[in-house]
């Protein structure tokens, strides 16, 4: 490790304010996806039903029963009521490849910079950089603490370098560029 390499790392982490703005922005409002789930639940638990879901529900064993009290529909002069139905639920999910990559980048950066700090701590020629790297590590630890737990502990099996969000969203793209810059040193 020489001073020129250390300066390149400082360029990435200290002299690139867009990186910190992006990390803060993602911590505050991570990208999310909406997913529709249709669990089979008791009628009292249902939140959002439609005619198609009721029709599908009626075909399931144990979903309807004959009743002499309040009924939902009548068929062949018998009153029927739903016991269980399919319920449409919209789930907001932050577990996306782009967010997983951000968490990976923060973990990767902390480990990388700790290794660098350890290697220069006792090197008289490079020890002047030690405090700079500790300051960056503390700042990255703060970012790590603010990342959502819904995606920060999920391992990243493949780097999503072809992900549209990482490629085209400016705040995610800065993080991708920073990662690639670190890898090229």
Residue pairs with C-beta under 8 A, 6 or more apart in sequence:
1 116
1 119
1 120
1 123
1 126
2 126
3 125
3 126
3 129
5 185
6 116
6 120
6 126
6 129
8 181
8 185
9 113
9 116
9 133
9 182
9 185
10 129
10 132
11 181
12 19
12 178
12 181
12 182
13 19
13 109
13 113
13 136
13 178
14 132
14 136
16 174
16 178
18 174
19 174
19 175
19 178
20 139
21 171
22 170
22 171
22 172
22 174
22 175
23 102
23 106
23 143
23 175
24 143
24 146
25 171
26 99
26 102
26 147
26 171
26 172
26 175
27 143
27 146
27 147
27 148
30 94
30 96
30 99
30 102
30 147
30 148
30 151
31 94
31 96
31 98
31 99
31 165
31 169
31 172
32 92
32 93
32 94
32 96
33 92
33 93
33 96
34 90
34 91
34 92
34 93
35 90
35 91
35 93
36 88
36 89
36 90
36 91
37 88
37 89
37 91
38 53
38 86
38 87
38 88
38 89
39 86
39 87
39 89
40 57
40 60
40 63
40 84
40 85
40 86
40 87
41 84
41 85
41 86
41 87
42 83
42 84
43 81
43 82
43 83
43 84
43 85
45 87
46 85
46 87
47 87
47 88
47 89
48 87
48 88
48 89
49 85
49 86
49 87
49 88
50 88
53 85
53 86
53 87
53 88
54 82
54 85
54 86
56 86
57 63
57 64
57 82
57 84
57 85
57 86
58 64
58 82
60 84
62 83
62 84
63 82
63 83
63 84
63 85
64 72
64 80
64 81
64 82
64 83
65 80
65 81
65 83
66 78
66 79
66 80
67 79
67 80
67 81
68 79
69 79
69 81
70 81
71 79
71 80
71 81
72 80
72 81
72 82
73 79
73 80
74 80
93 150
94 148
94 150
94 151
95 150
95 151
95 154
96 151
96 165
97 160
97 163
97 165
97 166
98 160
98 163
98 165
98 166
98 169
98 172
99 148
99 151
100 151
100 154
100 156
100 160
101 156
101 159
101 160
101 163
101 166
101 172
101 175
101 176
101 179
102 147
102 172
102 175
103 144
103 147
103 151
103 152
103 153
103 154
103 156
104 156
104 159
105 175
105 178
105 179
106 140
106 143
106 144
106 147
106 152
107 144
108 179
108 182
109 140
109 178
109 182
110 137
110 140
110 141
110 144
112 182
113 133
113 136
113 137
113 140
114 137
116 133
117 130
117 133
117 134
117 137
120 126
120 127
120 129
120 130
120 133
121 127
121 130
144 152
160 166
161 176
165 172
166 172
166 173
166 175
166 176
167 173
167 176
